[in-house]
Amino acid sequence: MTQRRDQPRKFEDISKWQIETDVAIIGFGGAGACAAIEAADAGAEVVIFEVASASGGSTALSSAEIYMGGGGGTRVQRACGYQDSTEDMTHYLLAAQGDLGDEERIRLYCEGSLEHFDWMLARGVPYKDSEFKARAIVATTDDGLLYTGSEKAWPFRELAKPCPRGHNLEIEGDNGGPLFMKIMTEQVESRDVRIEYDARALCLISDDAGEVRGVVVRIDGEKVSVLARKGVILCAGGFVMNREMLATYAPETSQIATPIGNPFDDGTGIRMGEAAGGTLLHMNQCFLTIPYYPPSSLTFGILVNAQGQRFINEDVYHARIAAHIRKQVGESVYLIIGEKYWKEPNMLGGAIVATGETIEEVAEEAGLPVDNLSHTVQAYNEGAKKGVDPVFHKQADWLAPIESTFAAIDLTPGKHGNYVAFTLGGLWTRPTGEVRQMSGEPVPGLYAAGRNTCGLPRRAEGYASGLSVGDVTFFGRMAGRRAAHREGRG
Amino acid sequence: MTQRRDQPRKFEDISKWQIETDVAIIGFGGAGACAAIEAADAGAEVVIFEVASASGGSTALSSAEIYMGGGGGTRVQRACGYQDSTEDMTHYLLAAQGDLGDEERIRLYCEGSLEHFDWMLARGVPYKDSEFKARAIVATTDDGLLYTGSEKAWPFRELAKPCPRGHNLEIEGDNGGPLFMKIMTEQVESRDVRIEYDARALCLISDDAGEVRGVVVRIDGEKVSVLARKGVILCAGGFVMNREMLATYAPETSQIATPIGNPFDDGTGIRMGEAAGGTLLHMNQCFLTIPYYPPSSLTFGILVNAQGQRFINEDVYHARIAAHIRKQVGESVYLIIGEKYWKEPNMLGGAIVATGETIEEVAEEAGLPVDNLSHTVQAYNEGAKKGVDPVFHKQADWLAPIESTFAAIDLTPGKHGNYVAFTLGGLWTRPTGEVRQMSGEPVPGLYAAGRNTCGLPRRAEGYASGLSVGDVTFFGRMAGRRAAHREGRG
């Protein structure tokens, strides 16, 4: 009969354990590092298995911004003059995640956020008490704080008092990720944690009752049986690099977006966990974005669909824009902008499909309905002159009449090459990291965190930079503590 | 440790089998009936276990229209003057399902459709050689053929030659479902198939190698172990009646829609199959609709969002409209219509929020942007006078200027009560019914069909009436044949 890949090995069949520990952690990115630190600090014996030759994972490839705040504000927020409240932070995240939000997880995250910030400080993560004020994809300076979501944009500013919550490491350029993982790696190394690099996890080890008792790992070509007395924590990342999985679960994203992550975001951890009794949640959901700025001045433009109509306030976070682009009939999307605000260089790749002295010319050239586009621009300009956007409520800061020379920049998915994505679906877990069966009950002995799970950020529409690394580190820590405090067996 | 619900019992632990058969089928709705007939006709010993006291399932609650055609046309299509082609049918379904479509499944379905029609005839299912020509949710006459999707609407009419493919049973009123299941039940009863009613399936029985060997069923309060030498076929329906599951997997639907189905669409079969090694696919996807007609004259109206803009051609299938309503920012949706085309009775429940002699009055009263709504109606009317809809390409049949007295009917999800849904996600299977593990390989001995699976229709946006019963019966038959031809064990 067919060999069942990813299936757990039977505990009862294993006579010899090459490695024994309390907690085995699969993956040494942000989640694995935080889980290891907390598990070790709680007194557990810990071994990390990392498939690559070094720590880092996709956290090291990111900016490592962390979304933090609430409770009167972090040290950085307060120094920059912001008094954040836990209630505002919670309301914002609940609104941003919408129907897909996990309220329990969001509340825990917001209530624990100041402690998380202090924990980061105590681990040596440097944050400067200064604000980066530009609208940007990432901070390019060493400033410690910036707006990274849609807090100031409609409708969110009406639901919660805006406050910047993106915490950026004190380092010039977009170099937060490597620095963050360097610090976390040193933290792990300074503890009594064994680290096995070039160690590929193959499958879990479960007993007859379905409890996870260990993991099989390939090291130096040998299959090594690892006994994990307290549990295994899967921190092996998402699946955006697995083309087959992405096409199966997230076909709407796989066809248009370039994956971002590290090559080992191949779904290994998700598959292993599922085969051992865990179940999948929201596997279709991805972070998807079209970073159509910088320059931020492009925000003065308007986005229109194939009908020549606006469909979103252009001042929201870029992934929210991408999510709404995907909802348009016809899917064609253009940025319509006047010469004054269209400056080189931009990240768009310069796919200008039409320019003209009149908006009608541009519409004709771009193949957009002339009457609709003309009305859209005229109505927008009338409002902009008065500093209002009566229909989509873009902030006054980004309102100015669109004037000649007009240009249309093509952002159509599938035609425009800059759409990027990573996966947000994964194993269904409790906030504690316990991996859940479909019945909702935990798979005993199995934990997961980071993009191996369906975590805090669950849709592009409500994403903010810093939510993934925030989720990865916060719930990675929680999984480490929970596993360490479990009564050991074996 | 925690009891793991839905988990398979161990084959090796079972000493006594109360029932032995080749093929055990869970559920006696459309899928189970078709699977049983085909398995029995292939020479297998078959037992059906149905949790209710009678056959029927959700198929009996439906109209039991079946989407069929291609290959020059069914007898009914040809009699009505239509020469359908397999290519057009395939192209239509591929376009309608979009990125989510399973091309292999769609091609098999279209290529086998004429044979499926003939099989239905041979089983005694009556189809009259006449066409029901009204735009309707269901045929209310005994006519055999009607358009049930968006074939004639943009953009589909440009991608494939339109042809009606909804086949309606020869019976007055919306009574196809009971008649269809009566015929199928008689077909099953006329064969050597054992039927156990009031038999609740509890869990599958798997052996040490992961192969499904039987099922545990509760009959008369007793747990009965059923040996299935060739396999178990799960035909136990979807999960729309399980509020907890719906909120977990399809939160975007659960909050606004009334579930449609039978009370046993509670996910039992999906959970059992998943616990035995099957995996889940597209659990977020639902058939969701707002049947805003009849009267079909409401199609002369236009749908506008909170921005007072149109967003879809109003002549598409109602579930496509619901899918696009869900995509609008603000989510408020109104039907704007003139008195001439707004007739009682309608299915809307009469949620008229504004009427007026001018469109500006209506906009004010409904809280819609006056300038945008006014431009929308004016532009629409200009086109309608010429018989064109330059922006959304509604068919000329449904184009007429919207004139006073104007009315706005509120279709906003959450406010309007007529949204209904059933689930389209479920076990991941091969078209043969083989339930797949996450690795893609089958779980040996386990089959599934119908809404227990993620089948042919995978999104509301591309739905057509007759696709679900079409899927259920076509792939139910295939699963029955495949299981019957499997080499038996035990």
Boltz contact constraints between the chains, C-beta under 6 A:
constraints:
  - contact:
      token1: [A, 1]
      token2: [B, 444]
      max_distance: 6.0
  - contact:
      token1: [A, 2]
      token2: [B, 441]
      max_distance: 6.0
  - contact:
      token1: [A, 4]
      token2: [B, 210]
      max_distance: 6.0
  - contact:
      token1: [A, 5]
      token2: [B, 439]
      max_distance: 6.0
  - contact:
      token1: [A, 6]
      token2: [B, 439]
      max_distance: 6.0
  - contact:
      token1: [A, 99]
      token2: [B, 251]
      max_distance: 6.0
  - contact:
      token1: [A, 99]
      token2: [B, 252]
      max_distance: 6.0
  - contact:
      token1: [A, 100]
      token2: [B, 251]
      max_distance: 6.0
  - contact:
      token1: [A, 210]
      token2: [B, 4]
      max_distance: 6.0
  - contact:
      token1: [A, 251]
      token2: [B, 99]
      max_distance: 6.0
  - contact:
      token1: [A, 251]
      token2: [B, 100]
      max_distance: 6.0
  - contact:
      token1: [A, 252]
      token2: [B, 99]
      max_distance: 6.0
  - contact:
      token1: [A, 271]
      token2: [B, 438]
      max_distance: 6.0
  - contact:
      token1: [A, 274]
      token2: [B, 438]
      max_distance: 6.0
  - contact:
      token1: [A, 280]
      token2: [B, 280]
      max_distance: 6.0
  - contact:
      token1: [A, 284]
      token2: [B, 284]
      max_distance: 6.0
  - contact:
      token1: [A, 307]
      token2: [B, 391]
      max_distance: 6.0
  - contact:
      token1: [A, 309]
      token2: [B, 309]
      max_distance: 6.0
  - contact:
      token1: [A, 327]
      token2: [B, 327]
      max_distance: 6.0
  - contact:
      token1: [A, 369]
      token2: [B, 390]
      max_distance: 6.0
  - contact:
      token1: [A, 369]
      token2: [B, 391]
      max_distance: 6.0
  - contact:
      token1: [A, 371]
      token2: [B, 379]
      max_distance: 6.0
  - contact:
      token1: [A, 375]
      token2: [B, 375]
      max_distance: 6.0
  - contact:
      token1: [A, 379]
      token2: [B, 371]
      max_distance: 6.0
  - contact:
      token1: [A, 390]
      token2: [B, 369]
      max_distance: 6.0
  - contact:
      token1: [A, 391]
      token2: [B, 307]
      max_distance: 6.0
  - contact:
      token1: [A, 391]
      token2: [B, 369]
      max_distance: 6.0
  - contact:
      token1: [A, 438]
      token2: [B, 271]
      max_distance: 6.0
  - contact:
      token1: [A, 438]
      token2: [B, 274]
      max_distance: 6.0
  - contact:
      token1: [A, 439]
      token2: [B, 5]
      max_distance: 6.0
  - contact:
      token1: [A, 439]
      token2: [B, 6]
      max_distance: 6.0
  - contact:
      token1: [A, 441]
      token2: [B, 2]
      max_distance: 6.0
  - contact:
      token1: [A, 444]
      token2: [B, 1]
      max_distance: 6.0
